[in-house]
Amino acid sequence: MKRQVLVRHHQSAGGNSAMRCAMSDRDRRGAVAVELALLMPFFATIILGVTEIGQVQRAQCYVSEAAYAGCTMGSQLGSSNSLVISDVKASLTSCKMTANSAVITIKVNDVVADVSSAKLNDKVTVKVSIPVSATSWFGSHCFIPANSTISKTVVMMKQG
């Protein structure tokens, strides 16, 4: 007898609940579309911001690598400023960065000079700076000021 009551109750409520589910699914799909439309600008902003930060981080790594390569060349015996500059530019070019926009500063014992004049254990400093605008995939950044620069300074002792 219990079984018949359950079946009858299920049958009587079954038609109405099936209709209710279909209507709520349709209404829910509309609500999801509205929620997505409201949240999409925030998602796009987050994605764009992460992309720009990634571009700047990538550029910082490349500039650091170029400064290290230039300073390594400058600390070796028989090197000159032209060799340091060509190593820095070659490193930036190999990373697909515009080497012409880089500003390269070479110092010996904290004075701008040619590394060929440096003596054993003199301090050789190479600083590489590049504008952030030269590192963008799209020509400009939305969240990072266009006049910002990425720079790296590497210091080594003159060898041999």
PAZAPA-4460 file (N, C-alpha, C; in steps of 0.05 Angstrom, whole numbers, plus 32768, in hexadecimal, padded with zeros to 4 digits):
% residues 160
    n_x    n_y    n_z   ca_x   ca_y   ca_z    c_x    c_y    c_z   seq   type   mol
   8010   7FE8   8000   8000   8000   8000   8011   8019   8000     1      M     A
   8027   8019   800F   8039   802F   800F   8044   8034   7FF2     2      K     A
   8049   801F   7FE5   8055   8021   7FCB   8042   802F   7FB8     3      R     A
   8029   8029   7FB9   8015   8036   7FA7   8013   8053   7FAD     4      Q     A
   8015   805B   7FC6   8013   8077   7FCE   802B   8086   7FC2     5      V     A
   8042   807A   7FC5   805A   8088   7FBA   8059   808B   7F9C     6      L     A
   804F   8076   7F8F   804D   8077   7F72   8039   808C   7F6A     7      V     A
   8022   808D   7F77   800E   80A1   7F70   8019   80BE   7F75     8      R     A
   8026   80C1   7F8B   8031   80DB   7F92   8046   80E3   7F7D     9      H     A
   8056   80D0   7F75   806B   80D5   7F61   805F   80DC   7F46    10      H     A
   804A   80CE   7F3F   803D   80D2   7F26   802F   80ED   7F25    11      Q     A
   8023   80F5   7F3B   8015   810E   7F3B   8028   8126   7F3B    12      S     A
   803E   8123   7F49   8051   8139   7F4A   8064   8138   7F32    13      A     A
   8066   8120   7F25   8079   811D   7F0F   8074   812F   7EF8    14      G     A
   805C   8133   7EF0   8056   8144   7ED9   805D   8161   7EDF    15      G     A
   8056   816A   7EF7   805C   8186   7EFE   807A   818B   7F02    16      N     A
   8088   8178   7F0E   80A4   817C   7F13   80B4   817B   7EF9    17      S     A
   80AC   816B   7EE6   80BA   816A   7ECC   80B7   8185   7EBE    18      A     A
   809F   8191   7EC0   809A   81AA   7EB3   80AA   81C0   7EC2    19      M     A
   80AB   81BE   7EDD   80BA   81D2   7EEC   80D8   81D1   7EE5    20      R     A
   80E3   81B9   7EE2   8100   81B6   7EDC   8106   81C2   7EC1    21      C     A
   80F5   81BE   7EAD   80FA   81C9   7E92   80FA   81E7   7E93    22      A     A
   80E7   81F3   7EA2   80E6   8210   7EA3   80FE   821B   7EB3    23      M     A
   8106   820E   7EC8   811C   8219   7ED7   8136   8216   7EC8    24      S     A
   8139   8201   7EB8   8151   81FE   7EA7   8153   8215   7E93    25      D     A
   813D   821B   7E87   813C   8230   7E73   8142   824B   7E81    26      R     A
   8136   8250   7E98   813B   8268   7EA7   8158   8269   7EB0    27      D     A
   8163   8253   7EB8   817F   8251   7EC2   8192   8257   7EAB    28      R     A
   818C   824E   7E93   819E   8253   7E7C   819F   8272   7E77    29      R     A
   8189   827F   7E7A   8188   829C   7E76   8198   82AA   7E8C    30      G     A
   8196   82A0   7EA5   81A4   82AC   7EBB   81C2   82A8   7EB7    31      A     A
   81CA   8291   7EAD   81E7   828C   7EA8   81F1   829F   7E93    32      V     A
   81E2   82A3   7E7E   81EA   82B6   7E69   81ED   82D2   7E74    33      A     A
   81DB   82DB   7E85   81DD   82F6   7E91   81F5   82F7   7EA3    34      V     A
   81FA   82E3   7EB4   8211   82E3   7EC6   822B   82E3   7EB6    35      E     A
   822C   82D4   7EA1   8244   82D4   7E90   8249   82EF   7E83    36      L     A
   8234   82FC   7E7A   8236   8317   7E6E   8240   832B   7E83    37      A     A
   8237   8328   7E9C   8240   833A   7EB0   825D   8335   7EB9    38      L     A
   8266   831C   7EB9   8280   8315   7EC3   8296   8316   7EAD    39      L     A
   828E   8315   7E94   82A2   8314   7E7F   82B6   832C   7E7F    40      M     A
   82AD   8344   7E84   82C1   835A   7E85   82D6   8356   7E9B    41      P     A
   82CE   834B   7EB1   82E1   8346   7EC7   82F5   8330   7EBE    42      F     A
   82EB   831B   7EB2   82FC   8305   7EA9   8310   830F   7E93    43      F     A
   8306   8320   7E81   8317   832B   7E6C   832D   833C   7E78    44      A     A
   8326   834C   7E8C   8339   835E   7E99   834F   834D   7EA7    45      T     A
   8347   8338   7EB4   835A   8327   7EC2   836D   831A   7EAE    46      I     A
   8362   8310   7E98   8372   8302   7E84   8385   8316   7E77    47      I     A
   837C   832E   7E70   838D   8342   7E64   83A3   834A   7E78    48      L     A
   839D   834E   7E91   83B1   8355   7EA5   83C6   8340   7EA9    49      G     A
   83BD   8327   7EAA   83D1   8311   7EAD   83E3   830F   7E94    50      V     A
   83D7   8314   7E7D   83E7   8313   7E64   83FC   8329   7E64    51      T     A
   83F4   8341   7E6C   8407   8357   7E6D   841D   8352   7E81    52      E     A
   8416   8349   7E98   842A   8343   7EAD   843D   832D   7EA3    53      I     A
   8433   831A   7E95   8444   8305   7E89   8457   830F   7E75    54      G     A
   844D   8322   7E64   845F   832E   7E50   8476   833E   7E5D    55      Q     A
   846F   834D   7E72   8484   835C   7E80   8498   8349   7E8E    56      V     A
   848E   8334   7E9A   84A0   8321   7EA7   84B2   8314   7E92    57      Q     A
   84A8   830D   7E7C   84B7   8301   7E66   84CD   8314   7E5D    58      R     A
   84C6   832E   7E59   84D9   8342   7E51   84EE   8346   7E66    59      A     A
   84E7   8345   7E80   84FB   8348   7E95   850F   8332   7E94    60      Q     A
   8506   831A   7E8F   8519   8303   7E8D   852C   8307   7E76    61      C     A
   8521   8310   7E5F   8532   8314   7E47   8546   832A   7E4B    62      Y     A
   853E   8340   7E58   8550   8357   7E5D   8565   834E   7E71    63      V     A
   855E   833E   7E85   8571   8334   7E98   8586   8322   7E8B    64      S     A
   857C   8311   7E79   858F   82FF   7E6A   85A2   830F   7E59    65      E     A
   8598   8324   7E4C   85A8   8335   7E3A   85BD   8344   7E4A    66      A     A
   85B6   834F   7E62   85C9   835E   7E73   85DE   834B   7E7D    67      A     A
   85D6   8333   7E84   85EA   831F   7E8D   85FE   8318   7E77    68      Y     A
   85F3   8313   7E5F   8605   830C   7E48   8618   8323   7E42    69      A     A
   860E   833C   7E43   8620   8353   7E3E   8635   8356   7E53    70      G     A
   862D   8353   7E6C   8640   8356   7E82   8655   8340   7E82    71      C     A
   864C   8328   7E7B   865F   8312   7E78   8674   8318   7E63    72      T     A
   866B   8323   7E4C   867E   832A   7E37   8690   8341   7E41    73      M     A
   8685   8355   7E4F   8694   836C   7E59   86A9   8364   7E6E    74      G     A
   86A5   834F   7E7C   86B8   8348   7E91   86CF   8337   7E87    75      S     A
   86CD   832E   7E6E   86E2   831D   7E63   86F9   832E   7E59    76      Q     A
   8710   8322   7E58   8728   832F   7E4E   8726   8334   7E30    77      L     A
   872D   834C   7E27   872D   8352   7E0B   8711   835B   7E00    78      G     A
   86FF   8361   7E12   86E4   8369   7E08   86E4   8387   7E05    79      S     A
   86CF   8391   7DF7   86CB   83AE   7DF3   86AD   83B4   7DF5    80      S     A
   86A7   83CD   7DF6   868B   83D5   7DF8   867B   83CC   7DE0    81      N     A
   8687   83CC   7DC8   8679   83C3   7DB0   8672   83A5   7DB2    82      S     A
   8683   8395   7DBE   867D   8379   7DC1   8667   8375   7DD6    83      L     A
   8667   8385   7DEB   8652   8383   7DFF   8637   838B   7DF3    84      V     A
   8636   83A1   7DE4   861E   83AA   7DD7   8613   8395   7DC3    85      I     A
   8626   8389   7DB4   861D   8375   7DA0   8612   835C   7DAE    86      S     A
   861E   8354   7DC5   8614   833D   7DD4   85F8   8343   7DDF    87      D     A
   85F4   835B   7DEA   85DA   8362   7DF6   85C5   8362   7DE0    88      V     A
   85CB   836F   7DC9   85B8   8370   7DB3   85B2   8354   7DA7    89      K     A
   85C7   8344   7DA5   85C3   8328   7D9B   85B1   8318   7DAE    90      A     A
   85B5   831C   7DC8   85A4   830E   7DDB   8587   8317   7DDA    91      S     A
   8583   8331   7DD7   8567   833B   7DD5   855B   8332   7DBB    92      L     A
   856A   8333   7DA5   855F   832A   7D8B   8558   830D   7D8B    93      T     A
   8568   82FC   7D99   8562   82E0   7D9A   8548   82DA   7DAA    94      S     A
   8541   82ED   7DBB   8528   82EB   7DCA   8511   82F8   7DBC    95      C     A
   8516   8301   7DA3   8501   830F   7D93   84F8   8329   7D9F    96      K     A
   850B   8338   7DAB   8505   8353   7DB5   8513   8367   7DA3    97      M     A
   8509   837F   7DA2   8515   8394   7D92   852E   839E   7DA0    98      T     A
   8545   8396   7D96   855F   839E   7DA3   8565   83BC   7D9F    99      A     A
   855A   83C8   7D8A   855F   83E4   7D85   8553   83F6   7D99   100      N     A
   853E   83ED   7DA7   8532   83FE   7DBB   853F   83FC   7DD7   101      S     A
   8553   83EA   7DD9   8561   83E7   7DF2   8576   83FD   7DF7   102      A     A
   8578   8406   7E10   858D   8419   7E18   85A1   8409   7E28   103      V     A
   85BA   8409   7E1F   85CF   83F9   7E2C   85E3   840C   7E38   104      I     A
   85E7   840A   7E52   85FA   841B   7E60   8610   8409   7E6B   105      T     A
   8629   8410   7E65   8640   8400   7E6D   8652   8412   7E7F   106      I     A
   8658   8408   7E97   8669   8417   7EA9   8680   8405   7EB3   107      K     A
   8696   8413   7EB9   86AD   8406   7EC5   86B2   8415   7EDF   108      V     A
   86B1   8407   7EF6   86B3   8414   7F10   86A0   842B   7F13   109      N     A
   8687   8427   7F0C   8672   843B   7F0E   8675   8454   7EFE   110      D     A
   8686   8453   7EE9   868A   846A   7ED7   8686   845F   7EBB   111      V     A
   8677   846E   7EAB   8673   8466   7E8F   868E   8466   7E81   112      V     A
   8696   844E   7E78   86B0   844B   7E6B   86B0   8432   7E59   113      A     A
   86C5   842F   7E4A   86C8   8417   7E39   86D3   8400   7E4A   114      D     A
   86C8   83E9   7E47   86D1   83D2   7E57   86ED   83C9   7E4F   115      V     A
   86F7   83D2   7E38   8713   83CB   7E31   8727   83D9   7E43   116      S     A
   871E   83EF   7E50   8730   83FD   7E62   8730   83F1   7E7E   117      S     A
   871E   83DF   7E84   871C   83D3   7E9E   8733   83C0   7EA4   118      A     A
   873C   83C1   7EBE   8752   83B0   7EC6   8747   8398   7ED6   119      K     A
   8758   8386   7EDE   8750   836E   7EED   8742   8377   7F07   120      L     A
   872B   836B   7F0C   871A   836F   7F23   870C   838A   7F24   121      N     A
   870C   8399   7F0E   86FB   83B1   7F0C   86DE   83A9   7F0A   122      D     A
   86CD   83BA   7F13   86B0   83B4   7F12   86A5   83BC   7EF7   123      K     A
   8699   83A9   7EE8   868D   83AD   7ECE   866F   83AC   7ED2   124      V     A
   8660   83C1   7ECA   8643   83C2   7ECE   8636   83C5   7EB2   125      T     A
   8623   83B5   7EAD   8613   83B7   7E94   85F6   83B9   7E9C   126      V     A
   85E9   83CF   7E93   85CD   83D4   7E98   85BE   83D4   7E7D   127      K     A
   85A9   83C5   7E7C   8599   83C3   7E63   857D   83CD   7E6B   128      V     A
   8572   83E0   7E5D   8557   83EB   7E61   8548   83EA   7E47   129      S     A
   852F   83E3   7E49   851E   83E2   7E31   8502   83ED   7E39   130      I     A
   84F6   83FD   7E28   84DB   8407   7E2F   84C6   83F0   7E2E   131      P     A
   84B3   83F2   7E40   849E   83DD   7E42   848E   83DC   7E28   132      V     A
   848B   83F3   7E1B   847C   83F4   7E02   8489   83E3   7DEC   133      S     A
   84A3   83DF   7DED   84B1   83CE   7DD9   84AD   83B1   7DDE   134      A     A
   84A1   83A9   7DF5   849E   838D   7DFC   8482   8383   7DF7   135      T     A
   8470   8395   7DEF   8454   838D   7DED   844E   837F   7DD3   136      S     A
   843D   836B   7DD4   8434   835D   7DBC   8422   836E   7DAB   137      W     A
   8413   8380   7DB8   83FF   8390   7DAA   8407   83AD   7DA6   138      F     A
   841F   83B5   7DAE   8427   83D0   7DAB   8424   83E1   7DC3   139      G     A
   8412   83DB   7DD5   840E   83EA   7DEE   8402   83D7   7E03   140      S     A
   8405   83E0   7E1C   83F9   83D1   7E32   83E1   83E1   7E3D   141      H     A
   83CF   83D3   7E49   83B7   83E0   7E55   83BC   83E8   7E72   142      C     A
   83CB   83D8   7E81   83CD   83DB   7E9E   83E9   83E5   7EA6   143      F     A
   83FD   83E3   7E95   8418   83EB   7E9B   841E   8406   7E8D   144      I     A
   8428   841A   7E9B   842D   8434   7E8E   8440   8431   7E77   145      P     A
   843A   843F   7E61   844A   843D   7E49   8466   8448   7E4C   146      A     A
   846B   845A   7E5F   8486   8465   7E63   8497   8455   7E76   147      N     A
   848E   843E   7E7E   849D   842C   7E90   84B4   841F   7E81   148      S     A
   84C9   8419   7E8F   84DF   840B   7E83   84E6   83F2   7E93   149      T     A
   84F1   83DF   7E85   84FB   83C7   7E92   851A   83C9   7E91   150      I     A
   8527   83C6   7EA8   8544   83C8   7EA7   8550   83B3   7EBA   151      S     A
   8568   83AC   7EB3   8577   8399   7EC3   8595   83A1   7EC3   152      K     A
   85A1   83A0   7EDB   85BD   83A7   7EDE   85CC   838F   7EE8   153      T     A
   85E2   8389   7EDB   85F3   8372   7EE3   860F   837D   7EE8   154      V     A
   861B   8374   7EFD   8636   837D   7F05   8648   8364   7F07   155      V     A
   8660   8366   7EFB   8674   8350   7EFD   8690   835D   7EFF   156      M     A
   86A2   834D   7F08   86BE   8356   7F0A   86CD   834F   7EF0   157      M     A
   86DF   8361   7EE8   86EE   835D   7ED0   8701   8346   7ED4   158      K     A
   8702   8334   7EC1   8713   831B   7EC3   872D   831F   7EB4   159      Q     A
   8741   830F   7EBB   875A   830A   7EAE   876A   8321   7EA7   160      G     A
***
